[in-house]
Every structure is written in structure tokens, then in C-alpha cells.
Amino acid sequence: MKHFLGIEDEEFIRGKVPMTKKEIRILTLAGAKIGKNDIVCDIGAGTGSLSIEAALLAKAGHVYAVERKKEAVELIRQNAAKFGIENVTIIESEAPAGLERLPERLDAAIIGGTGSHLEEILEFLDKRLKPGGFIVINCITVQTLASSLAYMRKKSGYLYDTVQVQVNRLKKVGPYDMAEAINPVYIISCHKANV
């Protein structure tokens, strides 16, 4: 099956769990630079939309979806089955506790939800991320943005850049097309130096 980034949102089984929207997934995955053989973790995986697309990019690699909410874990299972994904392992746990089950080395990490444990999660990932690897942090609050940037400023071994994305989609309203805003997201792409 040929895969192009940006599976339509409607293709995913959602329930009441928040999902990373298509346009944000595309930018997140571009920042993670996932290769065919890569080992990736998706922390705060939600519906698994990012995990599914990451698994399609890392066809000969593996993706670990870390999620604490039971409903979301079930949605990840359902979405993996729907898309025929076999290279995703679900770790049902809050981070950072469940991260001990990750492999010793990661090529990329995506962070979508951390609860109040962002710094501990970043510290853990820093130890497991290979030199040359990538961490992408999606921030929907300014507090997460500020904490993420403060952490990266402390870590001299990372190059990082941040973009704020505000997407609007046109929605049919009778004979008209109306702009419908999607919540803004800050995307921080971090590259670990080859040391």
C-alpha cells in the first residue's frame, strides 16, 4: 500500500478522545524525520493518529504508543487494526512511568500529552534518543510551550525551532463556504547533535 502523509481525519475512529488534526500531523511527522527502519515513541498517543502514520513511515521499524486513558488505548487498537498496522506496540501507562518499557535507543519521539511530567519525560527521552535523533513536541498551552523551550535552552546538545500553526478549514454552510478555525498548536522540532 502506498502511503502519503495526511490521512483524512474522518478515516480515524475517534470516540470522544482528542485527535491531532491532519495538518498538524503532517508538520509533526515532517519534523520527526522518521525513516523506514526507525524506532519511534508517541507519548500521549490519544487516538493513535500520529502513531499510525509514523508506523506507515517506519515500515521496517517500530512505533511505541504511550497512552494512559483506557478509551484512547482501545481507539489506538481499533485504528491500528483498521489500517492494517502491525508495527505498533501500545504501552498503557502514564508517562514517565511506562517509558521504562521503551527500547534502549530511539530514533524519534513525539510528545502530544504529558500531564504535569514534561521535564521528567524530556530527561528520560534525552537518555534514550540516539545522537542525530529528533523530538517533536506539540504544545496546545503556552505553559507547555514555555516549559519545553526552557528545557531545550538548558540542553546545549539540541538544535530546535518552533512554529505556531493556526489552520482554518472551509466548511459548507448552505450555499456558502465558511472558515472554521482549528485550535492553534505550537510545534517544537528538536534535533539531538551527533556526538
C-alpha positions as CSV (number, residue, x, y, z in Angstrom):
1,M,0.0,0.0,0.0
2,K,1.3,3.4,-0.9
3,H,1.2,6.0,1.9
4,F,1.1,9.7,1.6
5,L,1.3,11.9,4.7
6,G,-2.0,13.2,5.9
7,I,-4.7,10.6,6.3
8,E,-8.0,12.3,6.4
9,D,-9.3,12.9,9.9
10,E,-12.6,11.2,9.1
11,E,-10.7,7.9,8.4
12,F,-9.8,7.5,12.0
13,I,-12.1,6.0,14.7
14,R,-12.3,8.8,17.2
15,G,-14.8,8.4,20.0
16,K,-14.5,11.3,22.4
17,V,-10.7,11.3,22.5
18,P,-9.0,14.4,21.1
19,M,-7.1,13.8,17.9
20,T,-4.1,15.5,16.3
21,K,-5.6,17.0,13.1
22,K,-4.3,16.1,9.7
23,E,-2.4,19.4,9.0
24,I,-0.6,19.2,12.4
25,R,0.2,15.5,11.9
26,I,1.9,16.3,8.6
27,L,4.1,19.0,10.2
28,T,4.8,16.9,13.2
29,L,5.9,13.9,11.1
30,A,8.0,16.1,8.9
31,G,9.8,17.4,12.0
32,A,10.4,13.9,13.3
33,K,12.0,12.8,10.0
34,I,11.0,9.2,10.5
35,G,12.9,6.7,8.3
36,K,11.9,3.3,7.2
37,N,13.8,1.4,9.9
38,D,13.3,3.9,12.8
39,I,12.2,3.2,16.3
40,V,9.7,5.8,17.4
41,C,7.6,6.6,20.5
42,D,4.4,8.7,20.6
43,I,3.7,9.9,24.1
44,G,0.1,10.9,24.8
45,A,-0.9,9.0,21.7
46,G,-4.7,9.7,22.0
47,T,-6.5,8.1,19.1
48,G,-3.2,6.9,17.6
49,S,-3.4,9.0,14.5
50,L,0.3,10.0,14.8
51,S,1.3,6.5,15.8
52,I,-0.5,5.1,12.8
53,E,1.1,7.5,10.3
54,A,4.5,7.1,12.0
55,A,4.2,3.3,11.7
56,L,3.4,3.7,8.0
57,L,6.7,5.7,7.6
58,A,8.7,3.3,9.7
59,K,7.6,0.2,7.8
60,A,10.6,-1.9,8.9
61,G,10.9,-0.2,12.2
62,H,8.5,0.1,15.2
63,V,6.3,2.6,17.0
64,Y,5.5,2.6,20.7
65,A,2.3,4.4,21.5
66,V,2.2,5.5,25.2
67,E,-1.3,6.4,26.4
68,R,-2.8,6.3,29.9
69,K,-6.6,6.6,29.1
70,K,-8.4,3.3,28.6
71,E,-10.8,4.7,25.9
72,A,-7.8,6.1,24.0
73,V,-5.9,2.8,24.2
74,E,-8.9,0.9,22.7
75,L,-9.1,3.5,19.9
76,I,-5.4,3.0,19.1
77,R,-6.0,-0.7,18.9
78,Q,-9.1,-0.2,16.6
79,N,-7.2,2.3,14.4
80,A,-4.2,0.0,14.1
81,A,-6.5,-2.8,13.0
82,K,-8.4,-0.6,10.6
83,F,-5.2,0.5,8.8
84,G,-3.6,-3.0,9.0
85,I,-0.7,-1.7,11.2
86,E,1.3,-4.5,12.9
87,N,4.4,-2.5,13.9
88,V,2.8,-0.5,16.8
89,T,3.0,-1.6,20.5
90,I,0.7,0.1,22.9
91,I,2.1,0.9,26.4
92,E,-0.9,1.6,28.6
93,S,0.6,3.8,31.2
94,E,1.1,7.4,32.3
95,A,4.5,8.8,31.3
96,P,7.1,8.9,32.5
97,A,6.4,5.6,34.5
98,G,5.6,3.5,31.4
99,L,8.6,4.8,29.4
100,E,10.9,2.1,31.1
101,R,9.3,-0.3,28.6
102,L,10.7,1.5,25.6
103,P,13.8,0.1,23.8
104,E,17.2,1.4,24.9
105,R,17.6,3.5,21.8
106,L,15.0,5.7,19.9
107,D,15.4,7.4,16.6
108,A,12.4,9.8,17.2
109,A,9.9,10.8,19.8
110,I,6.7,12.7,19.5
111,I,5.1,14.3,22.6
112,G,1.5,15.2,22.5
113,G,0.4,14.9,26.1
114,T,2.5,14.9,29.3
115,G,0.2,15.7,32.1
116,S,2.4,17.6,34.5
117,H,5.5,15.5,33.8
118,L,7.1,17.2,30.8
119,E,10.6,17.7,32.3
120,E,10.8,14.1,33.5
121,I,9.7,12.9,30.1
122,L,12.2,15.0,28.3
123,E,15.0,13.9,30.7
124,F,14.1,10.2,30.0
125,L,13.9,10.7,26.3
126,D,17.3,12.6,26.2
127,K,18.9,9.4,27.6
128,R,17.3,7.1,25.1
129,L,17.4,9.2,22.0
130,K,20.2,8.4,19.6
131,P,22.6,11.1,18.5
132,G,21.1,12.7,15.4
133,G,17.6,11.8,16.6
134,F,14.5,14.0,16.8
135,I,12.0,15.0,19.4
136,V,8.8,16.9,18.3
137,I,6.7,18.5,21.0
138,N,3.1,19.6,20.2
139,C,2.0,22.3,22.6
140,I,-1.6,23.4,22.9
141,T,-0.9,25.5,26.0
142,V,1.6,28.4,26.5
143,Q,2.7,26.7,29.7
144,T,3.8,23.6,27.8
145,L,5.5,25.8,25.2
146,A,7.4,27.8,27.9
147,S,8.5,24.7,29.8
148,S,9.6,22.9,26.6
149,L,11.6,25.9,25.4
150,A,13.2,26.4,28.9
151,Y,14.2,22.8,28.9
152,M,15.7,22.9,25.4
153,R,17.6,26.1,26.2
154,K,19.3,24.2,29.1
155,K,20.3,21.4,26.8
156,S,23.2,22.6,24.7
157,G,23.1,19.3,22.7
158,Y,19.9,20.2,20.8
159,L,19.1,22.5,17.9
160,Y,15.4,23.4,17.9
161,D,12.9,25.6,16.2
162,T,9.3,26.4,16.9
163,V,6.4,27.3,14.7
164,Q,2.9,28.2,15.7
165,V,0.2,26.8,13.4
166,Q,-3.3,28.1,13.0
167,V,-5.3,26.1,10.5
168,N,-8.7,27.1,9.1
169,R,-10.8,24.8,7.0
170,L,-13.7,25.8,4.8
171,K,-17.0,24.3,5.8
172,K,-20.2,24.3,3.8
173,V,-23.0,26.3,5.3
174,G,-25.9,26.2,2.9
175,P,-24.7,27.8,-0.3
176,Y,-21.7,29.4,1.4
177,D,-18.2,28.4,2.4
178,M,-17.3,29.5,6.0
179,A,-13.9,29.4,7.6
180,E,-13.8,27.1,10.6
181,A,-10.8,27.5,12.9
182,I,-8.8,24.6,14.4
183,N,-7.1,25.4,17.7
184,P,-3.6,26.8,17.3
185,V,-0.7,24.5,18.1
186,Y,3.0,25.3,18.7
187,I,5.3,22.6,17.2
188,I,8.8,22.4,18.6
189,S,11.2,20.3,16.5
190,C,14.3,19.3,18.4
191,H,17.4,17.7,16.8
192,K,19.9,16.0,19.0
193,A,23.5,16.6,18.0
194,N,25.6,13.8,16.6
195,V,28.1,13.5,19.5
